[in-house]
Amino acid sequence: SWTLLGPVTKWPNAGKDYPNEIAQVNSIVRRASADWRSLKIFSPNGSEMRSHLSPTGLLFLALSDEAVSFEDFSRVLKS
């Protein structure tokens, strides 16, 4: 499943790691540059995790590799 981590303003500084834990899933949000679209989510071992950054600046995380695509997930929300 997917979960909302928050708006991009929650992670304002480029080059800084922001640790998170939600539903016993640890992750690190990292902003590569001043551009908010550079946000990525990594596991504690450094591998990139599945995420989605909305056009309005909301960052979502897939809690498992078995999660449906974000497009399928958001389609359910719209119905």
Z-matrix of the N, CA and C atoms (Angstrom, degrees):
N
C 1 1.453
C 2 1.523 1 109.79
N 3 1.299 2 115.94 1 167.93
C 4 1.464 3 123.19 2 -178.87
C 5 1.522 4 109.61 3 -110.39
N 6 1.325 5 115.69 4 149.58
C 7 1.460 6 120.15 5 176.72
C 8 1.524 7 110.03 6 -136.91
N 9 1.304 8 115.14 7 147.34
C 10 1.462 9 121.38 8 177.66
C 11 1.517 10 108.49 9 -82.82
N 12 1.346 11 116.88 10 122.63
C 13 1.460 12 120.40 11 175.47
C 14 1.523 13 111.44 12 -87.02
N 15 1.333 14 116.75 13 -32.33
C 16 1.458 15 119.09 14 177.32
C 17 1.514 16 112.72 15 145.43
N 18 1.337 17 115.78 16 -177.34
C 19 1.460 18 121.03 17 178.14
C 20 1.532 19 110.37 18 -79.63
N 21 1.321 20 116.62 19 155.93
C 22 1.465 21 121.38 20 -176.85
C 23 1.528 22 112.88 21 -59.00
N 24 1.318 23 117.76 22 -23.60
C 25 1.469 24 120.56 23 179.74
C 26 1.526 25 112.31 24 -66.56
N 27 1.312 26 117.43 25 -12.64
C 28 1.466 27 122.24 26 178.36
C 29 1.534 28 111.22 27 -71.31
N 30 1.330 29 117.11 28 -20.29
C 31 1.461 30 123.35 29 -177.69
C 32 1.530 31 109.24 30 -127.33
N 33 1.334 32 118.30 31 75.54
C 34 1.462 33 121.27 32 -169.41
C 35 1.527 34 116.43 33 -80.48
N 36 1.327 35 118.64 34 -23.00
C 37 1.465 36 120.14 35 -169.84
C 38 1.522 37 113.21 36 -100.12
N 39 1.331 38 115.68 37 127.36
C 40 1.464 39 121.28 38 176.76
C 41 1.525 40 109.53 39 -69.42
N 42 1.325 41 115.82 40 141.82
C 43 1.453 42 121.50 41 176.70
C 44 1.520 43 115.09 42 79.61
N 45 1.300 44 118.20 43 1.97
C 46 1.461 45 121.64 44 -179.69
C 47 1.525 46 109.94 45 -102.55
N 48 1.329 47 116.22 46 141.08
C 49 1.461 48 121.55 47 175.46
C 50 1.521 49 109.21 48 -92.38
N 51 1.322 50 115.88 49 132.00
C 52 1.460 51 122.72 50 178.13
C 53 1.530 52 108.22 51 -116.47
N 54 1.347 53 117.56 52 101.46
C 55 1.465 54 119.49 53 -179.80
C 56 1.526 55 111.91 54 -70.49
N 57 1.322 56 115.25 55 145.21
C 58 1.464 57 122.84 56 178.35
C 59 1.517 58 109.26 57 -137.28
N 60 1.320 59 115.02 58 155.59
C 61 1.459 60 121.35 59 170.58
C 62 1.518 61 106.43 60 -144.82
N 63 1.316 62 115.13 61 123.27
C 64 1.459 63 119.82 62 177.27
C 65 1.522 64 107.35 63 -142.89
N 66 1.313 65 116.53 64 131.02
C 67 1.469 66 122.74 65 -178.95
C 68 1.530 67 111.03 66 53.10
N 69 1.310 68 116.70 67 40.19
C 70 1.464 69 124.66 68 180.00
C 71 1.524 70 113.07 69 61.94
N 72 1.325 71 117.23 70 23.45
C 73 1.459 72 122.67 71 174.40
C 74 1.524 73 106.87 72 -110.95
N 75 1.340 74 116.11 73 116.51
C 76 1.458 75 121.00 74 178.83
C 77 1.519 76 109.81 75 -87.90
N 78 1.320 77 115.61 76 141.24
C 79 1.457 78 120.83 77 179.07
C 80 1.522 79 109.35 78 -151.61
N 81 1.324 80 114.63 79 165.82
C 82 1.460 81 122.19 80 177.59
C 83 1.520 82 107.32 81 -130.20
N 84 1.323 83 116.33 82 123.05
C 85 1.462 84 120.97 83 175.26
C 86 1.519 85 106.89 84 -93.54
N 87 1.328 86 116.02 85 131.94
C 88 1.463 87 121.11 86 -179.11
C 89 1.523 88 109.20 87 -132.22
N 90 1.314 89 114.96 88 131.88
C 91 1.466 90 121.62 89 176.45
C 92 1.525 91 106.48 90 -103.91
N 93 1.323 92 117.46 91 117.18
C 94 1.460 93 121.53 92 -174.42
C 95 1.528 94 113.33 93 -76.98
N 96 1.331 95 117.08 94 -27.69
C 97 1.465 96 120.44 95 -177.03
C 98 1.521 97 109.48 96 -150.02
N 99 1.321 98 116.46 97 -178.39
C 100 1.468 99 120.50 98 178.13
C 101 1.530 100 111.54 99 -65.18
N 102 1.317 101 116.92 100 -21.59
C 103 1.465 102 121.82 101 178.86
C 104 1.529 103 109.47 102 -71.69
N 105 1.327 104 117.52 103 118.74
C 106 1.464 105 120.99 104 -177.06
C 107 1.524 106 112.81 105 -61.48
N 108 1.326 107 117.06 106 -20.35
C 109 1.469 108 119.93 107 178.79
C 110 1.529 109 112.31 108 -74.03
N 111 1.338 110 117.03 109 -3.77
C 112 1.469 111 120.25 110 179.04
C 113 1.530 112 112.82 111 -87.10
N 114 1.338 113 118.04 112 3.76
C 115 1.467 114 121.28 113 179.24
C 116 1.526 115 110.92 114 -65.47
N 117 1.333 116 115.87 115 134.21
C 118 1.462 117 122.57 116 174.94
C 119 1.520 118 107.33 117 -138.68
N 120 1.318 119 115.66 118 158.55
C 121 1.460 120 121.59 119 179.62
C 122 1.525 121 108.36 120 -118.20
N 123 1.337 122 115.30 121 134.02
C 124 1.456 123 121.93 122 -178.50
C 125 1.522 124 110.44 123 -124.90
N 126 1.326 125 115.36 124 152.52
C 127 1.462 126 120.50 125 172.64
C 128 1.528 127 107.40 126 -78.98
N 129 1.324 128 117.90 127 165.52
C 130 1.467 129 119.60 128 178.19
C 131 1.535 130 113.51 129 -59.04
N 132 1.343 131 117.96 130 -23.55
C 133 1.469 132 119.91 131 178.37
C 134 1.531 133 112.70 132 -86.07
N 135 1.348 134 117.46 133 0.72
C 136 1.458 135 121.30 134 174.15
C 137 1.512 136 116.21 135 99.12
N 138 1.335 137 118.30 136 -6.62
C 139 1.464 138 118.95 137 179.59
C 140 1.531 139 110.14 138 -80.67
N 141 1.318 140 115.32 139 144.16
C 142 1.465 141 119.91 140 -179.28
C 143 1.526 142 110.29 141 -71.39
N 144 1.321 143 115.35 142 137.26
C 145 1.462 144 121.57 143 179.55
C 146 1.527 145 109.22 144 -100.21
N 147 1.324 146 116.04 145 157.23
C 148 1.467 147 120.73 146 178.56
C 149 1.517 148 109.30 147 -67.84
N 150 1.314 149 114.86 148 129.65
C 151 1.461 150 119.78 149 179.83
C 152 1.516 151 109.23 150 -147.51
N 153 1.316 152 114.44 151 167.97
C 154 1.461 153 120.85 152 176.62
C 155 1.517 154 107.50 153 -141.68
N 156 1.315 155 116.24 154 130.29
C 157 1.455 156 122.45 155 176.58
C 158 1.520 157 107.30 156 -111.20
N 159 1.324 158 115.98 157 115.75
C 160 1.467 159 120.12 158 -175.76
C 161 1.528 160 110.54 159 -74.53
N 162 1.326 161 117.33 160 159.45
C 163 1.465 162 121.02 161 177.24
C 164 1.531 163 112.73 162 -60.61
N 165 1.327 164 116.45 163 -22.12
C 166 1.467 165 120.40 164 179.89
C 167 1.524 166 112.62 165 -93.19
N 168 1.351 167 117.42 166 4.34
C 169 1.460 168 120.58 167 174.66
C 170 1.512 169 116.19 168 89.51
N 171 1.328 170 117.77 169 29.21
C 172 1.462 171 121.33 170 175.55
C 173 1.526 172 108.88 171 -104.72
N 174 1.334 173 116.31 172 133.04
C 175 1.460 174 121.46 173 -177.53
C 176 1.527 175 110.33 174 -104.81
N 177 1.331 176 115.49 175 125.25
C 178 1.460 177 122.91 176 -179.83
C 179 1.527 178 109.42 177 -115.38
N 180 1.334 179 115.80 178 149.37
C 181 1.457 180 122.85 179 178.77
C 182 1.522 181 109.62 180 -125.01
N 183 1.340 182 116.40 181 136.00
C 184 1.470 183 121.30 182 171.57
C 185 1.522 184 107.09 183 -81.66
N 186 1.321 185 116.70 184 124.10
C 187 1.462 186 120.36 185 -176.52
C 188 1.521 187 113.37 186 -76.59
N 189 1.325 188 117.67 187 -14.72
C 190 1.465 189 120.23 188 176.18
C 191 1.523 190 109.15 189 -151.78
N 192 1.322 191 114.80 190 161.61
C 193 1.466 192 119.96 191 177.89
C 194 1.520 193 111.86 192 -68.96
N 195 1.330 194 117.23 193 -18.49
C 196 1.459 195 121.53 194 -179.78
C 197 1.528 196 112.74 195 -83.56
N 198 1.314 197 118.02 196 -3.99
C 199 1.469 198 121.15 197 -179.22
C 200 1.530 199 110.11 198 -62.09
N 201 1.318 200 115.49 199 144.59
C 202 1.470 201 120.29 200 176.08
C 203 1.525 202 108.86 201 -63.42
N 204 1.312 203 116.78 202 168.49
C 205 1.464 204 119.58 203 176.85
C 206 1.527 205 109.40 204 -62.76
N 207 1.324 206 116.11 205 156.38
C 208 1.460 207 118.43 206 179.64
C 209 1.525 208 110.50 207 -62.92
N 210 1.319 209 117.27 208 -34.09
C 211 1.461 210 120.93 209 179.18
C 212 1.528 211 110.86 210 -61.05
N 213 1.341 212 116.66 211 -43.88
C 214 1.470 213 119.91 212 177.28
C 215 1.524 214 111.11 213 -66.18
N 216 1.319 215 116.73 214 -40.72
C 217 1.463 216 121.34 215 178.81
C 218 1.524 217 110.92 216 -62.01
N 219 1.318 218 117.15 217 -46.14
C 220 1.470 219 120.06 218 -177.05
C 221 1.528 220 111.60 219 -70.98
N 222 1.322 221 117.41 220 -27.09
C 223 1.464 222 120.76 221 176.29
C 224 1.527 223 110.38 222 -62.80
N 225 1.328 224 116.75 223 -38.89
C 226 1.467 225 121.62 224 177.56
C 227 1.528 226 109.80 225 -65.16
N 228 1.317 227 117.46 226 -38.78
C 229 1.467 228 120.95 227 179.16
C 230 1.523 229 111.89 228 -63.87
N 231 1.328 230 115.85 229 -35.31
C 232 1.469 231 120.35 230 -176.59
C 233 1.517 232 112.66 231 -77.52
N 234 1.345 233 117.01 232 -19.77
C 235 1.472 234 118.95 233 -176.78
C 236 1.511 235 112.73 234 -89.88
